[in-house]
Amino acid sequence: MEVFSQKEMLLDQEWQDFLESIAGQAAIAIDNASLFDDLQRSNVELKLAYDATIEGWSRALDLRDRETEGHTKRVTEMTERLAQAMNVSDADLVHIRRGALLHRYR
């Protein structure tokens, strides 16, 4: 950490302690921001993996029964369109989509 002054300053112990405290707080803030970014990135990756797993299960069910192949995809698309027409929030739409993908599981 550097401190600039237009005139010469003699820093006593109290000033040095104060500046060390500010530097320590800045280091903690930077570390917290980094941890938060990592947590957000992990959260996004987890959601993507969760959705990919659900979609995989849905495709597996459709492949098992050739007569209804594509059924889940059609139901999911219609359900999403209906929910959007009802002005369902994006946060709720995610859960509705997941439910539509899994509607054949018993």
C-alpha positions as CSV (number, residue, x, y, z in Angstrom):
1,M,0.0,0.0,0.0
2,E,1.3,3.5,-0.8
3,V,0.3,6.7,0.7
4,F,0.9,10.0,-1.2
5,S,1.1,13.4,0.4
6,Q,2.0,16.8,-1.0
7,K,4.1,17.5,2.1
8,E,6.4,15.3,4.0
9,M,4.7,13.1,6.6
10,L,6.2,11.4,9.5
11,L,4.1,8.4,10.3
12,D,4.0,7.4,13.9
13,Q,2.9,4.0,15.1
14,E,-0.8,5.0,15.3
15,W,-0.7,6.0,11.6
16,Q,1.1,2.8,10.6
17,D,-1.5,0.7,12.5
18,F,-4.3,2.6,10.8
19,L,-2.8,2.0,7.3
20,E,-2.2,-1.7,8.1
21,S,-5.8,-2.0,9.2
22,I,-7.1,-0.4,5.9
23,A,-4.8,-2.7,3.9
24,G,-6.1,-5.7,5.8
25,Q,-9.7,-4.7,5.2
26,A,-9.0,-4.2,1.5
27,A,-7.4,-7.7,1.3
28,I,-10.4,-9.2,3.0
29,A,-12.8,-7.4,0.6
30,I,-10.9,-8.6,-2.4
31,D,-10.8,-12.2,-1.1
32,N,-14.6,-12.1,-0.4
33,A,-15.3,-10.8,-3.9
34,S,-13.2,-13.7,-5.4
35,L,-15.0,-16.3,-3.2
36,F,-18.4,-14.9,-4.2
37,D,-17.5,-15.0,-7.9
38,D,-16.4,-18.7,-7.5
39,L,-19.6,-19.5,-5.7
40,Q,-21.7,-18.0,-8.4
41,R,-19.8,-19.8,-11.1
42,S,-20.2,-23.1,-9.2
43,N,-23.9,-22.5,-8.8
44,V,-24.4,-21.9,-12.5
45,E,-22.5,-25.1,-13.3
46,L,-24.6,-27.1,-10.8
47,K,-27.9,-25.8,-12.3
48,L,-26.7,-26.7,-15.8
49,A,-25.7,-30.2,-14.7
50,Y,-29.0,-30.6,-12.9
51,D,-31.0,-29.6,-16.0
52,A,-28.9,-31.8,-18.3
53,T,-29.6,-34.8,-16.0
54,I,-33.3,-34.2,-16.1
55,E,-33.3,-33.8,-19.9
56,G,-31.3,-37.0,-20.2
57,W,-33.8,-38.9,-18.0
58,S,-36.6,-37.5,-20.2
59,R,-35.0,-38.6,-23.4
60,A,-34.3,-42.0,-22.0
61,L,-38.0,-42.4,-21.2
62,D,-39.0,-41.3,-24.7
63,L,-36.5,-43.8,-26.3
64,R,-37.9,-46.6,-24.2
65,D,-41.4,-46.2,-25.7
66,R,-41.3,-45.6,-29.5
67,E,-45.0,-44.9,-29.6
68,T,-44.7,-41.8,-27.5
69,E,-41.3,-40.6,-28.8
70,G,-41.1,-36.8,-28.5
71,H,-44.1,-36.7,-26.2
72,T,-42.2,-35.1,-23.3
73,K,-40.6,-32.5,-25.6
74,R,-44.0,-31.5,-26.9
75,V,-45.6,-31.4,-23.4
76,T,-42.7,-29.3,-22.2
77,E,-42.9,-26.8,-25.0
78,M,-46.7,-26.4,-24.7
79,T,-46.4,-26.0,-20.9
80,E,-43.7,-23.4,-21.3
81,R,-45.8,-21.4,-23.8
82,L,-48.9,-21.6,-21.5
83,A,-46.9,-20.5,-18.5
84,Q,-45.4,-17.6,-20.5
85,A,-48.9,-16.6,-21.7
86,M,-49.9,-16.5,-18.0
87,N,-47.0,-14.2,-17.2
88,V,-45.3,-16.7,-14.9
89,S,-42.0,-15.3,-13.7
90,D,-38.7,-16.6,-15.1
91,A,-37.7,-18.1,-11.7
92,D,-41.0,-20.1,-11.6
93,L,-40.7,-21.0,-15.3
94,V,-37.5,-23.0,-14.6
95,H,-39.4,-25.2,-12.1
96,I,-42.4,-25.6,-14.4
97,R,-40.1,-26.7,-17.2
98,R,-38.4,-29.2,-14.9
99,G,-41.8,-30.5,-13.8
100,A,-43.0,-30.9,-17.4
101,L,-39.8,-32.8,-18.3
102,L,-40.4,-35.2,-15.4
103,H,-44.2,-35.6,-15.7
104,R,-43.9,-39.2,-16.8
105,Y,-42.0,-40.4,-13.8
106,R,-44.1,-42.2,-11.2
